[in-house]
Amino acid sequence: MISEISELLLYVSSVSMLIGAVGLFRFKDCYTRVHAATMISVGGVMLALIALAIHNFGTVYSVKAMLIVIFFVLTNPVSSHVIVNAAHRMGIEPDNLSKDDLGRKISRNEV
């Protein structure tokens, strides 16, 4: 039963990584690419590590995998926010901006 759960998590992890990798190539600006990269790390890597922890339950490997998951949970939102904030401060405009809550003018494709 545990083996099937870890296999299912690995399949979901690989699909999530594949979708995120396609998103990295398809998205045009850095804001949406950060979203795709976050999907890879959260949906892909974390699910794979959880599958590893379930498969090796009760060993030192499961403890290490869960510590890495906790590290990802704590650092991934911060790093994504820092990257997007730096892009915003550099003046990089998002593509297809339809509403701007910061009060700047609407970009090329006004809605």
Secondary structure, DSSP 8 states (H G I E B T S, - for coil): -HHHHHHHHHHHHHHHHHHHHHHHHH--SHHHHHHHHHHIIIIIIIHHHHHHHHHTTTSHHHHHHHHHHHHHHHHHHHHHHHHHHHHHHTT---TT----TTS----SS--
